[in-house]
Amino acid sequence: MSSDIRFTDFKSDKQPTWCPGCGDFGTMNGMMKALANTGNSPDDTFVVAGIGCSGKIGTYMHSYALHGVHGRALPVGIGTKLANPNLEVMVAGGDGDGYSIGAGHFIHAVRRNVDMTYVVMDNRIYGLTKGQASPTSREEFETATTPEGPKQPPVNPLALALAAGGTFIAQSFSSDSQRHTEIVKKAIEHDGFGFVNVYSPCVTFNDVDTYDYFRDTIVDLSETDHDPNDYDDAKSAILDADKEYQGVIYQDDGSVPFDEREGLTDSMADIPEGAPEDAMDLVREFY
């Protein structure tokens, strides 16, 4: 950890190819600022991303990174953190990557409560594959493949996280730079699995869930009497279908991360003396 790290230290020399105005720019900038503000450095940070527009984020950030396959970013992140607890692990994905093909991994990652951060860029559409309805699209949202809407209610990722025993559940808006950074920072600092769903508008394929829509409708929980440590308050906010909330919705201050609970404190790359030679050969192959 260092106090000399700036968020620009996390910028790679690769220029993003996202559409101009994409919400993912703001989401990524907030992630980099939060990492720097918590004293992390690129040398101790590992970013895992899945498939979709958000999957490119590891290329645009200067850190250790892995671009995985669709829906499988979380198990890679979990394995990395358990193998080397000294790394700051951040997994990034989109609503399609995390709440469709990756939904099973999402639920079990929440319940394991490994000390890592999961940031989801939720634009309520499949952007990279040219505008199909996603798990979080509105029931009546018209696309080329759903001309009459998906005709099914959208997935509520916050409710899934709460039901799975989440210890840190939050939501932010990529355009609100300061609040987004603050919320991701709190997720990083949380002892356990920090989950942040980010409203990250797609300016190319979604003309409903726009920047103006979120600016006009978002309610910041920090400006209400919401108590993030109160489970019933969290459940009430999460199940309120009439409002779009920003802020820390639920946090269990008594959370004990899986890795700490199981005594996983040392890097698995450090093999003790006397280990079987076959095990050493395996370690040499992968390290």
N, C-alpha and C positions, 0 to 999 in steps of 0.2 A: 504494500500500500504506500502511496506517495501523495503528498500535498502539492507536488509540482506538476501534476498531470493536467493538461488542458484538453478540452473536448476535441480540438483539432488534431490532437495526437492520434485519435481514433479514425481519422479520415484517411482512406487509402488514395492512391494516385489514379484509381479507376473512376471515370465519370459515369454517374447513374444514367441509365437509358430509360428510366420511367417517363411516362408522359408528362409534359409540363403541367404543373399544378397538382400532380398526384399527391395524395395525403401521406404517402410513404416517406416523402422527403422529411416532413415534420416529425413523423414517428421516429425515423432513424436519428435525426439530429437530437431529439430528446433522449434517446437511448444512449448516445455518445456522451451527452452532457451529464446524464445521471451516473454513468460509469466513472467519468472524471470526477464528479462531485463526491463520489463515495471513496475516492482515493485509489481506484483500480487503474491499472495500466494495461496497454495492449499486450505486454508480455505475460500477464497473468489472467487474460481474458480469453474465453473460448466461445465463439458464436456459432450456433447451429441453425440452419434454415432448411425449409422444405421446398415444395414446388409452388409456383405461382409468381406473381410480381414480387412478393415479399421474399421469395427464395434467393433473389439476387443480393440481398443485404450483406451477406458475408463477404462478397466481392468488394463492396463499397466501404466496408469498415476495416481498419487496420488492426488486426488481432489474429489469433489463431481462429480458424473457421473451417466449417465443413458444410457443403451444399448436399443435402441428402436426397432421398426419394420421397415421393408424395405421401404425406401423413406420418412419416417415420422420424421426424426431427426430435421429438421428445425422448424416445428410448435411447437415441444416440447421446443426447444431452445428459440423461440420467446415468448412463454407463460411464460417460466422461467424468462426471462429478464424483461418482463412487470410486472410480479408479484413481482420481487425483483430486482430493478435497481442497487442495490449495488453489485450484483454479476458480475464477468467477465464471460461472456458466450461464449464458443467456441464450434462450431458444426463441427464434422469431418465426412467425408463420402468418398465414392468412385464414380467413373464415372458412374457405373451402378446404384448405390443407388441414386445419385443426379440428373442424367440427363436422366434417364429412368422413373421408377415408381415415382420418386420424382421430376420430371421436373416441374410439376405444382406448387408444394410448393416452388421450387427454384425461379421461376419467381416472385411469389408474395412476397416472403421474400425479394428479391432485391428491389422491388418497395415500400415495407413498410419502408425500411431503418431503422430498429431497430438497436440500437447500440450494435452490436455483431460481431463475426468473424466466417466465414465459410471457412474451409480448405478442399479441395477435393483432394484425392490421385488418380490421373488420370493415370492408367496404360494401358488404351485402350484395356481392356479385362476383362471378368469376371474371377477372379482368384479362389475364394472360391468354385465355382461350376464347376471348372476344365476346364476352357479355352474356353468359348463361346465368340462370338463377342459381344462387348459392344456398347453403343451409340457413343463412340468416336473412335471406330476401323476404320481403313482405309477401303475404299470401296472394295479393292481387297484382304483384309486380310483373309487368309484361316484358318479355324478352323474345328473341327470335325463336328460342326453343320452348318457351312457355308463353305463347301469344295470349292466353287467357289467365296467366298467372300460374304459380306453382300449385295452387289450390291445396295447400297444406300450411299449417302455422309455422313460423320461423323457429329455429332452435334458439333457446335462451341459454347461452353459454354460462352466464353468471349463476343461473339456477342449477345447471349441471355441476358446476364447481362447488356450490354450497351443499348440494345433496351428496356429493362425493367426499365431503369432509374437508373442504378447502380451508386453509388457515389464513390466506390473504387473497382477497378478491377485490379488484378495483377496475375502474373504467376511466378512460381519458379521451381527449379530442386532440388530434394531431395538430390542429391549427392554433390551439391554445398552448403555445410553447412553454411558458413558465409552469403552468399547472401540470401539463403532461410530463415535464421533466421531474417535477416534485413527486408525482405519483409513482413514476418508474423508480425513482431513487428510494422511495419507501419500500417498494417491492424488493429491490436489491438488498436493502438493510434488514428485511424481515428474516427471521430464523425459520426457514422452511420454504415451501413452494410459493413464490410470489407470482400471481396471475394478474395480468393487465390486459383487458380487452380495449382496443383503441379504435375510436371512430376515425377512419382514415379514408375520406371520400375518393371515389373513382370518378374523375372528371370526364372520362371518355365514354363509359358505358352505363353509368347510373346517374340519371337526371332527376332522381327523386330524393335520395339521401345525400344532399349536397352540402357544401360549406354553409350556405345561407340557412338551410333547414336546421342544421345542428346549432348554429349560432342563435337561432330564434327559439329553439326548444330546449336546449340543455339546461338542466338544473344542477348547480354545483352544490354537492352535499356539505361542503365546508361552510356554506352560507345558510344552512338550515340547522335544526337541532338534532340531526342524525348522529347517533352514537355508533361508530364502527365496531366497537367491542360488544355491542348488543346483538345477539343472534336474531332476535325477533325484529329489530329495526332493519337488519340486513335483509331478512326474508321479505319484509314488507316492501322495501325499495326494489328488490330484485323482481318481485312479482307484480309490480306496478307497471302495467302495460301502456299507461297513458303518458309516461314521462321518460325522457332520456337523461340518465344521471351521469355525472362525472364526480370522481373522487374515490376515496377508499371506502368501499361498501362494507366489507367485513375484515376484521383482523383479530386473530387469536394471539394475544400477547404471551400466552403460556405455551405456545407451539414449540415442540422439540423436533428438529429435523431428523429424518430417517437415518442419515449418515452419522449424526451424533448419537442417536439412540442405540445404534448398532456398533458403535465404537470404531467407525471407519474414519480414522484421522490421518493415516499415512498414505503416501502415494504407493500404488501397487507396482510401480516401476522399481521401487526399492526392495529388492529381494534379500532376505536375511541370509547370512552365511549358513552353509549346510543344506541349502535347498537342493532338491534333486536336479541332476543335470538336465533331464528332459524338460523340467520347468524352466530352467535357465535358457535352453534353446528356444522355447516358445516365447519368452520375454524378448530375447534378442531379435527374433523374427519380427515382432510387432513394435518394438521400441528402437 
